[in-house]
Amino acid sequence: MKTTCLSLTLAGAVFLAAQAFAGDRAPVDGAEAYFIGLSDGDTVQTPVTVRFGIKGMGVAPAGVEKDGTGHHHLLINRPALGQGEDGMEEYEYGLVGSDNLIHYGGGQTETTLDLPAGEHTLQIVFADLNHVPFEPSVETEVITITVTE
């Protein structure tokens, strides 16, 4: 019983802490996320190297609180930021990692993906130290690439 109460208390504390951070950070004016060397409509071979760019802000690992910084997230084959079933609310308390939403919380600026042959959509979202998108969000348009083997 003590373990259950402690678990519920910790879960509640994490939830409240996440609420405190939700959407409370503004990006630097004019900040822009972009793909480096990859454009909408490109045909590429697998594995695919994706390079992330950010203009007007710096990159810092998740958890590092420094004004004007954040880190990259990559949305793969999923709705654009704020366009999912729950709209922007699905990201309000931080971007939740999955096979289709990858965190680069170490401050990485590129990745290599083993995508199967076919069409794939990609979007970069730049978020704060807590994985929460800035308000207004700093993101790329969704691009579509075709992967060949």
C-alpha positions in Angstrom: 0.0 0.0 0.0 2.8 2.4 0.8 4.4 1.7 -2.6 1.1 2.5 -4.4 0.7 5.7 -2.5 4.3 6.8 -3.1 3.9 5.9 -6.8 0.7 7.9 -7.1 2.3 10.9 -5.2 5.3 10.8 -7.5 3.1 10.6 -10.6 1.1 13.5 -9.5 4.2 15.6 -8.8 5.6 14.8 -12.3 2.2 15.8 -13.8 2.1 19.1 -11.9 5.7 19.9 -12.7 4.9 19.3 -16.4 1.9 21.6 -16.2 4.1 24.3 -14.7 6.3 24.1 -17.8 3.6 23.7 -20.4 4.0 26.3 -23.2 5.5 28.9 -20.9 8.6 29.5 -23.0 8.8 31.8 -26.0 11.4 31.3 -28.7 13.9 34.0 -29.7 12.1 36.3 -32.2 12.7 35.1 -35.8 13.8 31.6 -34.7 13.4 29.0 -37.5 13.9 25.3 -37.7 15.0 23.8 -41.0 16.4 20.7 -42.8 19.9 20.8 -44.0 20.4 19.2 -47.4 16.9 17.6 -47.5 13.9 19.2 -49.2 10.3 18.3 -49.9 10.1 16.0 -52.9 13.6 14.6 -52.6 14.4 11.0 -53.5 17.0 9.5 -51.3 18.6 6.1 -50.6 18.3 4.2 -47.3 19.8 4.8 -44.8 18.8 8.4 -44.8 20.9 11.0 -43.0 18.8 13.9 -41.6 20.5 17.1 -40.5 18.7 19.5 -38.3 19.2 23.3 -38.5 18.1 26.1 -36.2 18.4 29.8 -36.9 18.4 32.4 -34.1 18.7 29.9 -31.2 21.2 27.5 -29.8 21.1 23.8 -29.2 21.4 22.5 -25.7 20.7 19.0 -24.2 17.3 18.4 -22.6 17.2 19.5 -19.0 19.7 22.3 -19.5 18.0 25.6 -18.7 19.7 28.3 -20.7 17.7 31.2 -22.4 17.5 31.0 -26.2 18.2 27.2 -26.4 16.3 24.0 -27.0 16.7 20.7 -28.8 15.3 18.9 -31.8 12.5 16.4 -32.2 11.7 14.5 -35.5 8.2 13.6 -36.4 8.2 10.7 -38.9 5.0 9.6 -40.8 2.6 11.3 -38.4 0.5 14.4 -38.4 2.2 17.8 -38.2 2.6 19.4 -34.8 -0.8 20.3 -33.5 -2.7 18.4 -36.2 -3.2 15.1 -34.3 -6.4 13.9 -32.8 -6.1 16.3 -29.9 -4.7 19.2 -31.7 -2.0 21.2 -29.9 -3.1 19.6 -26.6 -1.4 16.4 -27.5 1.9 18.3 -27.1 1.0 20.6 -24.3 2.9 18.8 -21.6 5.9 17.7 -23.7 6.4 15.8 -26.8 6.0 12.1 -26.1 8.6 9.9 -27.7 7.7 7.0 -29.9 8.8 5.3 -33.1 7.3 8.2 -35.0 8.5 11.0 -32.7 12.2 10.9 -31.8 13.8 13.0 -29.2 17.3 14.3 -29.7 17.7 15.4 -26.1 21.4 15.0 -26.2 21.7 18.1 -28.4 22.2 16.0 -31.6 22.0 17.9 -34.9 21.8 14.9 -37.2 20.6 11.3 -37.3 20.6 8.3 -39.7 17.3 6.5 -40.3 16.7 3.1 -41.8 13.5 3.9 -43.5 11.8 1.3 -45.8 11.5 2.1 -49.5 8.5 4.4 -50.2 7.2 7.8 -49.3 7.7 9.2 -45.8 6.9 12.5 -44.1 9.3 14.3 -41.8 8.9 17.4 -39.6 11.4 19.0 -37.2 10.1 20.5 -34.0 12.5 22.5 -31.8 11.4 22.4 -28.1 12.5 23.6 -24.7 14.5 21.8 -22.0 11.4 19.9 -21.0 10.5 18.7 -24.5 7.6 21.3 -24.6 7.2 23.1 -27.9 7.9 26.8 -27.7 4.9 29.2 -28.0 4.8 30.1 -30.8 6.2 26.8 -32.0 9.5 26.6 -33.9 9.0 23.9 -36.5 9.5 23.1 -40.2 6.8 22.4 -42.7 6.1 18.7 -43.2 8.2 17.4 -46.1 7.6 14.3 -48.1 10.6 12.3 -49.3 10.8 9.1 -51.3 13.2 6.4 -50.1 14.8 3.9 -52.5 16.9 0.9 -51.5 
